[in-house]
């Protein structure tokens, strides 16, 4: 059974990199993907539903993606290209 790829994007919807990062996620076939977009507006509700994301915050005020598979979390990334590279590396195994 394939492991879930958990992607948490911590950003504000107005951030110009958000659509680019979401595009990187959606353009890949990730059938066991869990994607969460955590913003200041939904932070408390999401943290109640997904307690594991409580520690995830923006780094230096920039949109930040946290990617985990199984029990392994990779270094956070702050660019769409960086997120694409991380997702590609997971696909390669």
Rosetta blueprint (number, residue, H / E / L):
1 X L
2 X L
3 X L
4 X L
5 X E
6 X E
7 X E
8 X E
9 X E
10 X E
11 X L
12 X L
13 X L
14 X L
15 X L
16 X L
17 X H
18 X H
19 X H
20 X H
21 X H
22 X H
23 X H
24 X H
25 X H
26 X H
27 X L
28 X L
29 X L
30 X L
31 X L
32 X L
33 X E
34 X E
35 X E
36 X E
37 X E
38 X E
39 X L
40 X L
41 X L
42 X L
43 X H
44 X H
45 X H
46 X H
47 X H
48 X H
49 X H
50 X L
51 X H
52 X H
53 X H
54 X L
55 X L
56 X L
57 X L
58 X L
59 X E
60 X L
61 X L
62 X E
63 X L
64 X E
65 X E
66 X E
67 X E
68 X E
69 X E
70 X L
71 X L
72 X E
73 X E
74 X L
75 X L
76 X L
77 X E
78 X L
79 X L
80 X H
81 X H
82 X H
83 X H
84 X H
85 X H
86 X H
87 X H
88 X H
89 X H
90 X H
91 X H
92 X H
93 X L
